[in-house]
């Protein structure tokens, strides 16, 4: 059991909403996401990274993508209704979202941004994503994630 001081903001939000979740801590200096997924027996198709983008119109969008795939910026722009989008510079992530690179979660950002998740999520019973800090993942069902943030499944990826 995690004590109160180890809980992340993501966990506190999930607790406040009464949403059940699992959490996993790992040594981010030793392990990459693939090692972590394997050590916990997680299917890589169920482990998602959270990416933040911006458009020429200065709108920001969040995309949740399986770690085994890559965000297709053309598909992402199309589903967002933009001509083009690009990844935000890493140095802007903290001030925009409140999260650092490698610890960015779609839950608990400073502002709510339109959020899309790869359509492959419909094949997952639950998903894993950042728990709000480097070295922490949470696991919950898509239906529970939708209780916290509106997230839209769309075809937004390509294989790496």
GROMACS elastic network, one bead per residue, 0.5 to 0.9 nm:
[ bonds ]
;  ai    aj funct       b0    kb
    2     5     6  0.79924   500
    2     6     6  0.60654   500
    2     7     6  0.66005   500
    2    23     6  0.89465   500
    3     6     6  0.56154   500
    3     7     6  0.68451   500
    4     7     6  0.55769   500
    4     8     6  0.89630   500
    5     8     6  0.82236   500
    7    10     6  0.79699   500
    7    11     6  0.58756   500
    7    12     6  0.67308   500
    8    11     6  0.51913   500
    8    12     6  0.63737   500
    8    13     6  0.87469   500
    8   131     6  0.67136   500
    8   132     6  0.60846   500
    8   133     6  0.71827   500
    8   136     6  0.86105   500
    9    12     6  0.50102   500
    9    13     6  0.61917   500
    9    14     6  0.86345   500
    9   107     6  0.85168   500
    9   108     6  0.67618   500
    9   131     6  0.80793   500
    9   132     6  0.66281   500
    9   133     6  0.89617   500
   10    13     6  0.52055   500
   10    14     6  0.62781   500
   10    15     6  0.86198   500
   10   105     6  0.76187   500
   10   106     6  0.88919   500
   10   107     6  0.59016   500
   10   108     6  0.59840   500
   10   130     6  0.87404   500
   10   131     6  0.57612   500
   10   132     6  0.57330   500
   10   138     6  0.84692   500
   11    14     6  0.50683   500
   11    15     6  0.60337   500
   11    16     6  0.85429   500
   11    21     6  0.83660   500
   11    23     6  0.84470   500
   11   131     6  0.70044   500
   11   132     6  0.82908   500
   11   138     6  0.80039   500
   12    16     6  0.60869   500
   12    17     6  0.86495   500
   13    16     6  0.50720   500
   13    17     6  0.63085   500
   13    18     6  0.86461   500
   13    19     6  0.87348   500
   13   107     6  0.79375   500
   13   108     6  0.73662   500
   13   148     6  0.83856   500
   14    17     6  0.51820   500
   14    18     6  0.61738   500
   14    19     6  0.51925   500
   14    20     6  0.72856   500
   14    21     6  0.76544   500
   14   107     6  0.88466   500
   14   148     6  0.79505   500
   15    19     6  0.60323   500
   15    20     6  0.75611   500
   15    21     6  0.87949   500
   16    19     6  0.77590   500
   17   147     6  0.83840   500
   17   148     6  0.78993   500
   19   140     6  0.84030   500
   19   144     6  0.66706   500
   19   145     6  0.88112   500
   19   147     6  0.86617   500
   20   139     6  0.89391   500
   20   140     6  0.71090   500
   20   144     6  0.82207   500
   21   138     6  0.65584   500
   21   139     6  0.55000   500
   21   140     6  0.50247   500
   21   141     6  0.82085   500
   21   144     6  0.89517   500
   22   128     6  0.89700   500
   22   137     6  0.83389   500
   22   138     6  0.55764   500
   22   140     6  0.68101   500
   23   128     6  0.87962   500
   23   131     6  0.74368   500
   23   136     6  0.70805   500
   23   137     6  0.55919   500
   23   139     6  0.61477   500
   24    40     6  0.83721   500
   24   131     6  0.83905   500
   24   135     6  0.81144   500
   24   136     6  0.56331   500
   24   137     6  0.51128   500
   24   138     6  0.63086   500
   24   139     6  0.82226   500
   25    28     6  0.88556   500
   25   131     6  0.89901   500
   25   134     6  0.89642   500
   25   135     6  0.55142   500
   25   137     6  0.65277   500
   25   138     6  0.89477   500
   26    29     6  0.88210   500
   26    30     6  0.84789   500
   26    31     6  0.72204   500
   26    36     6  0.70305   500
   26   134     6  0.86722   500
   26   136     6  0.63582   500
   26   137     6  0.84644   500
   27    30     6  0.55547   500
   27    31     6  0.59458   500
   27    32     6  0.87516   500
   27    36     6  0.88925   500
   27   134     6  0.86926   500
   27   135     6  0.57565   500
   27   136     6  0.87879   500
   28    31     6  0.51760   500
   28    32     6  0.65541   500
   28    33     6  0.84243   500
   28    36     6  0.89796   500
   28   134     6  0.65305   500
   28   136     6  0.85955   500
   29    32     6  0.79756   500
   29   135     6  0.85085   500
   31    34     6  0.78607   500
   31    35     6  0.56742   500
   31    36     6  0.62009   500
   31   135     6  0.88153   500
   32    35     6  0.53726   500
   32    36     6  0.62859   500
   32    37     6  0.87114   500
   33    36     6  0.50125   500
   33    37     6  0.60490   500
   33    38     6  0.85579   500
   33    44     6  0.88968   500
   33    47     6  0.84213   500
   33    67     6  0.78027   500
   34    37     6  0.51457   500
   34    38     6  0.62054   500
   34    39     6  0.85808   500
   34    44     6  0.73031   500
   34    67     6  0.81747   500
   34    68     6  0.87271   500
   35    38     6  0.51732   500
   35    39     6  0.60589   500
   35    40     6  0.86835   500
   36    39     6  0.50936   500
   36    40     6  0.62771   500
   36    41     6  0.84318   500
   36    42     6  0.81199   500
   37    40     6  0.53673   500
   37    41     6  0.59329   500
   37    43     6  0.67313   500
   37    44     6  0.65045   500
   37    47     6  0.74431   500
   38    42     6  0.58728   500
   38    43     6  0.76247   500
   38    44     6  0.82178   500
   39    42     6  0.76367   500
   42    45     6  0.84749   500
   42    46     6  0.71077   500
   42    47     6  0.73651   500
   42   128     6  0.83968   500
   43    46     6  0.54855   500
   43    47     6  0.69497   500
   44    47     6  0.51480   500
   44    48     6  0.81364   500
   44    66     6  0.69848   500
   44    67     6  0.65472   500
   44    68     6  0.62442   500
   45    48     6  0.76878   500
   45    66     6  0.55738   500
   45    67     6  0.72096   500
   45    68     6  0.66293   500
   45    69     6  0.84965   500
   45   120     6  0.78967   500
   45   121     6  0.81742   500
   45   123     6  0.89830   500
   45   124     6  0.79198   500
   45   127     6  0.85877   500
   46    66     6  0.64824   500
   46    67     6  0.83574   500
   46   120     6  0.87892   500
   46   121     6  0.72747   500
   46   123     6  0.87446   500
   46   124     6  0.61743   500
   46   125     6  0.84484   500
   46   126     6  0.69947   500
   46   128     6  0.60648   500
   46   129     6  0.86462   500
   47    65     6  0.81869   500
   47    66     6  0.54743   500
   47    67     6  0.59441   500
   47    68     6  0.82308   500
   47   127     6  0.59464   500
   47   129     6  0.59727   500
   47   139     6  0.88662   500
   48    64     6  0.58684   500
   48    65     6  0.50753   500
   48    67     6  0.53959   500
   48    68     6  0.85517   500
   48   117     6  0.87471   500
   48   118     6  0.89989   500
   48   127     6  0.70499   500
   48   128     6  0.59607   500
   48   129     6  0.50477   500
   48   130     6  0.79345   500
   49    63     6  0.81595   500
   49    64     6  0.55716   500
   49    65     6  0.53582   500
   49    66     6  0.61576   500
   49    67     6  0.58049   500
   49   102     6  0.84433   500
   49   104     6  0.81086   500
   49   105     6  0.81631   500
   49   128     6  0.86429   500
   49   129     6  0.60733   500
   49   130     6  0.71380   500
   50    62     6  0.68402   500
   50    63     6  0.58518   500
   50    65     6  0.66084   500
   50    66     6  0.89870   500
   50   102     6  0.87096   500
   50   103     6  0.87083   500
   50   104     6  0.61039   500
   50   105     6  0.60484   500
   50   106     6  0.64596   500
   50   129     6  0.74385   500
   50   130     6  0.75824   500
   51    61     6  0.83553   500
   51    62     6  0.56426   500
   51    63     6  0.51287   500
   51    64     6  0.62664   500
   51    65     6  0.76452   500
   51    71     6  0.83782   500
   51    87     6  0.74547   500
   51    88     6  0.87059   500
   51   104     6  0.77981   500
   51   105     6  0.88497   500
   51   106     6  0.87718   500
   52    60     6  0.70109   500
   52    61     6  0.58380   500
   52    63     6  0.63988   500
   52    64     6  0.89210   500
   52    86     6  0.86210   500
   52    87     6  0.61268   500
   52    88     6  0.62054   500
   52    93     6  0.77272   500
   52    97     6  0.87731   500
   52   104     6  0.88656   500
   53    59     6  0.83714   500
   53    60     6  0.55874   500
   53    61     6  0.52369   500
   53    62     6  0.62957   500
   53    63     6  0.78327   500
   53    85     6  0.63323   500
   53    86     6  0.53273   500
   53    88     6  0.50371   500
   53    89     6  0.87757   500
   54    57     6  0.80198   500
   54    58     6  0.60030   500
   54    59     6  0.55364   500
   54    61     6  0.61802   500
   54    62     6  0.88581   500
   54    84     6  0.86727   500
   54    85     6  0.54749   500
   54    86     6  0.56255   500
   54    87     6  0.63779   500
   54    88     6  0.59734   500
   55    58     6  0.51646   500
   55    59     6  0.53829   500
   55    60     6  0.64934   500
   55    61     6  0.80837   500
   55    77     6  0.79817   500
   55    82     6  0.67816   500
   55    83     6  0.78854   500
   55    84     6  0.59980   500
   55    86     6  0.64825   500
   55    87     6  0.89121   500
   56    59     6  0.74155   500
   56    82     6  0.80160   500
   56    83     6  0.78634   500
   56    84     6  0.67555   500
   56    85     6  0.67874   500
   56    86     6  0.86494   500
   57    60     6  0.89269   500
   57    82     6  0.80382   500
   59   113     6  0.86236   500
   60    85     6  0.88091   500
   60    88     6  0.86699   500
   60   113     6  0.63179   500
   60   114     6  0.75081   500
   61    80     6  0.76146   500
   61    85     6  0.87071   500
   61   113     6  0.56087   500
   61   114     6  0.53131   500
   61   115     6  0.60471   500
   61   116     6  0.78950   500
   62   106     6  0.73268   500
   62   113     6  0.63603   500
   62   114     6  0.62374   500
   62   116     6  0.62756   500
   62   117     6  0.84305   500
   63    71     6  0.77862   500
   63    76     6  0.79679   500
   63   106     6  0.85836   500
   63   114     6  0.86432   500
   63   115     6  0.57645   500
   63   117     6  0.56660   500
   63   118     6  0.77118   500
   63   156     6  0.81547   500
   64    71     6  0.85607   500
   64   106     6  0.79529   500
   64   115     6  0.76010   500
   64   116     6  0.62150   500
   64   118     6  0.63156   500
   64   129     6  0.85651   500
   65    68     6  0.82472   500
   65    69     6  0.66683   500
   65    70     6  0.69113   500
   65    71     6  0.64984   500
   65   116     6  0.87603   500
   65   117     6  0.62218   500
   65   118     6  0.55692   500
   65   156     6  0.78303   500
   65   157     6  0.70030   500
   66    69     6  0.54612   500
   66    70     6  0.76499   500
   66    71     6  0.89376   500
   66   117     6  0.88124   500
   66   118     6  0.73089   500
   66   120     6  0.83406   500
   66   121     6  0.85292   500
   66   157     6  0.84510   500
   67    70     6  0.73794   500
   68   159     6  0.71136   500
   68   160     6  0.67168   500
   69   157     6  0.62214   500
   69   158     6  0.57667   500
   69   160     6  0.52183   500
   70   156     6  0.85131   500
   70   157     6  0.54324   500
   70   158     6  0.53592   500
   70   159     6  0.60225   500
   70   160     6  0.56948   500
   71    74     6  0.88238   500
   71    75     6  0.81790   500
   71    76     6  0.72807   500
   71   118     6  0.88182   500
   71   156     6  0.60005   500
   71   158     6  0.64250   500
   71   159     6  0.87920   500
   72    75     6  0.54048   500
   72    76     6  0.60588   500
   72    77     6  0.86374   500
   72   155     6  0.89976   500
   72   156     6  0.56633   500
   72   158     6  0.58529   500
   73    77     6  0.59879   500
   73    78     6  0.85169   500
   73    84     6  0.74370   500
   73    85     6  0.63430   500
   73    86     6  0.67884   500
   73    87     6  0.85509   500
   73   156     6  0.76880   500
   73   157     6  0.82766   500
   74    77     6  0.52028   500
   74    78     6  0.62731   500
   74    79     6  0.88428   500
   74    83     6  0.83705   500
   74    84     6  0.68209   500
   74    85     6  0.76816   500
   74   156     6  0.83096   500
   75    78     6  0.50891   500
   75    79     6  0.63217   500
   75    80     6  0.86025   500
   75   154     6  0.89783   500
   75   155     6  0.71532   500
   75   156     6  0.52115   500
   75   157     6  0.73889   500
   76    79     6  0.53518   500
   76    80     6  0.61611   500
   76    81     6  0.85912   500
   76    82     6  0.84696   500
   76    84     6  0.83421   500
   76    85     6  0.73807   500
   76   116     6  0.85242   500
   76   154     6  0.86293   500
   76   155     6  0.81429   500
   76   156     6  0.53050   500
   76   157     6  0.80575   500
   77    80     6  0.50758   500
   77    81     6  0.60678   500
   77    83     6  0.60379   500
   77    84     6  0.51744   500
   77    85     6  0.54679   500
   77    86     6  0.86488   500
   77   156     6  0.89392   500
   78    81     6  0.50948   500
   78    82     6  0.59379   500
   78    83     6  0.70135   500
   78    84     6  0.79057   500
   79    82     6  0.77076   500
   79   116     6  0.84555   500
   79   154     6  0.72342   500
   79   155     6  0.83050   500
   79   156     6  0.78263   500
   80    83     6  0.88319   500
   80    85     6  0.87863   500
   80   114     6  0.82717   500
   80   116     6  0.85242   500
   81    84     6  0.88468   500
   82    85     6  0.69674   500
   87    90     6  0.83685   500
   88    91     6  0.83132   500
   88    92     6  0.67445   500
   88    93     6  0.71518   500
   89    92     6  0.55634   500
   89    93     6  0.70379   500
   90    93     6  0.54017   500
   90    94     6  0.81392   500
   90   100     6  0.82763   500
   90   101     6  0.66759   500
   91    94     6  0.70019   500
   91    95     6  0.81851   500
   91   100     6  0.87188   500
   91   101     6  0.86374   500
   92    95     6  0.56846   500
   92    96     6  0.61143   500
   92    97     6  0.84884   500
   93    96     6  0.52519   500
   93    97     6  0.57998   500
   93    98     6  0.72076   500
   93    99     6  0.64876   500
   93   100     6  0.62745   500
   93   101     6  0.69364   500
   93   104     6  0.83637   500
   94    97     6  0.54221   500
   94   100     6  0.51893   500
   94   101     6  0.77949   500
   94   104     6  0.87665   500
   95    98     6  0.57454   500
   95    99     6  0.78544   500
   95   100     6  0.89825   500
   95   110     6  0.85376   500
   96    99     6  0.80849   500
   96   109     6  0.80600   500
   96   110     6  0.68561   500
   96   111     6  0.77835   500
   97   100     6  0.82334   500
   97   104     6  0.77661   500
   97   105     6  0.88436   500
   97   108     6  0.82370   500
   97   110     6  0.50355   500
   97   111     6  0.67861   500
   97   112     6  0.89139   500
   98   104     6  0.81521   500
   98   108     6  0.82315   500
   98   109     6  0.59515   500
   98   110     6  0.57830   500
   99   102     6  0.84117   500
   99   103     6  0.60622   500
   99   105     6  0.73643   500
   99   109     6  0.73415   500
   99   110     6  0.88135   500
   99   132     6  0.68287   500
   99   133     6  0.71950   500
  100   103     6  0.54045   500
  100   104     6  0.59484   500
  100   132     6  0.85943   500
  100   133     6  0.73175   500
  100   134     6  0.77701   500
  101   104     6  0.60873   500
  101   133     6  0.88080   500
  101   134     6  0.78732   500
  102   105     6  0.89675   500
  102   130     6  0.77546   500
  102   132     6  0.88549   500
  102   133     6  0.72523   500
  102   134     6  0.53755   500
  102   135     6  0.81565   500
  103   130     6  0.56973   500
  103   131     6  0.70788   500
  103   132     6  0.51075   500
  103   135     6  0.73808   500
  103   136     6  0.75611   500
  103   137     6  0.87909   500
  104   107     6  0.86443   500
  104   109     6  0.83462   500
  104   129     6  0.87972   500
  104   130     6  0.61110   500
  104   131     6  0.78654   500
  104   132     6  0.56561   500
  104   133     6  0.67895   500
  104   134     6  0.80324   500
  105   108     6  0.71133   500
  105   109     6  0.72832   500
  105   129     6  0.68945   500
  105   130     6  0.50302   500
  105   131     6  0.61838   500
  105   132     6  0.51215   500
  105   133     6  0.80035   500
  106   109     6  0.64834   500
  106   112     6  0.87167   500
  106   113     6  0.88335   500
  106   115     6  0.77331   500
  106   129     6  0.85274   500
  106   130     6  0.81359   500
  106   132     6  0.84851   500
  106   149     6  0.78696   500
  107   112     6  0.88081   500
  107   131     6  0.83813   500
  107   132     6  0.78029   500
  107   145     6  0.82997   500
  107   148     6  0.71642   500
  107   149     6  0.70248   500
  108   111     6  0.80461   500
  108   112     6  0.82489   500
  108   132     6  0.79842   500
  109   112     6  0.64223   500
  109   113     6  0.83886   500
  112   115     6  0.84197   500
  112   149     6  0.79999   500
  114   149     6  0.89779   500
  114   150     6  0.75786   500
  114   151     6  0.74467   500
  114   152     6  0.84401   500
  115   149     6  0.79384   500
  115   150     6  0.68283   500
  115   151     6  0.50221   500
  115   152     6  0.63618   500
  115   153     6  0.89283   500
  116   119     6  0.88157   500
  116   150     6  0.85758   500
  116   151     6  0.53266   500
  116   153     6  0.57509   500
  116   154     6  0.65577   500
  116   156     6  0.82100   500
  117   120     6  0.83035   500
  117   121     6  0.71998   500
  117   151     6  0.64631   500
  117   152     6  0.58477   500
  117   154     6  0.61973   500
  117   155     6  0.81535   500
  117   156     6  0.76350   500
  118   121     6  0.60604   500
  118   122     6  0.87461   500
  118   152     6  0.83080   500
  118   153     6  0.54682   500
  118   154     6  0.52607   500
  118   155     6  0.54997   500
  118   156     6  0.55680   500
  118   157     6  0.66326   500
  119   122     6  0.61511   500
  119   123     6  0.84558   500
  119   152     6  0.83709   500
  119   155     6  0.51943   500
  119   156     6  0.75302   500
  119   157     6  0.88287   500
  120   123     6  0.58069   500
  120   124     6  0.74916   500
  120   153     6  0.79656   500
  120   154     6  0.83111   500
  120   155     6  0.77500   500
  121   124     6  0.52082   500
  121   125     6  0.83011   500
  121   126     6  0.83706   500
  121   127     6  0.76337   500
  121   142     6  0.76116   500
  121   153     6  0.72531   500
  122   125     6  0.78801   500
  122   142     6  0.82583   500
  122   153     6  0.79798   500
  124   127     6  0.65443   500
  124   141     6  0.81277   500
  124   142     6  0.82291   500
  125   140     6  0.85258   500
  125   141     6  0.62268   500
  125   142     6  0.78217   500
  126   139     6  0.64644   500
  126   140     6  0.51594   500
  126   142     6  0.63300   500
  126   143     6  0.89272   500
  127   138     6  0.81481   500
  127   139     6  0.54163   500
  127   140     6  0.56499   500
  127   141     6  0.60684   500
  127   142     6  0.68741   500
  128   131     6  0.87251   500
  128   137     6  0.62566   500
  128   138     6  0.55140   500
  128   140     6  0.67825   500
  128   141     6  0.88588   500
  129   132     6  0.87921   500
  129   136     6  0.84497   500
  129   137     6  0.53149   500
  129   138     6  0.56864   500
  129   139     6  0.67165   500
  129   140     6  0.88395   500
  130   133     6  0.67599   500
  130   134     6  0.75186   500
  130   135     6  0.81134   500
  130   136     6  0.59599   500
  130   138     6  0.61686   500
  130   139     6  0.88896   500
  131   134     6  0.80209   500
  131   135     6  0.82396   500
  131   136     6  0.50237   500
  131   139     6  0.85851   500
  132   135     6  0.88669   500
  132   136     6  0.69186   500
  132   137     6  0.77141   500
  132   138     6  0.87610   500
  133   136     6  0.58167   500
  133   137     6  0.82406   500
  134   137     6  0.84653   500
  140   143     6  0.83382   500
  140   144     6  0.65191   500
  140   145     6  0.69634   500
  141   144     6  0.52421   500
  141   145     6  0.64503   500
  141   146     6  0.87810   500
  142   146     6  0.61865   500
  142   147     6  0.87933   500
  142   151     6  0.87056   500
  143   146     6  0.51463   500
  143   147     6  0.66908   500
  144   147     6  0.51350   500
  144   148     6  0.70732   500
  145   148     6  0.54089   500
  145   149     6  0.63100   500
  145   150     6  0.79825   500
  145   151     6  0.77168   500
  146   149     6  0.51355   500
  146   150     6  0.52552   500
  146   151     6  0.59499   500
  146   152     6  0.88035   500
  147   150     6  0.73376   500
  153   156     6  0.87043   500
  154   157     6  0.88915   500
  155   158     6  0.88594   500
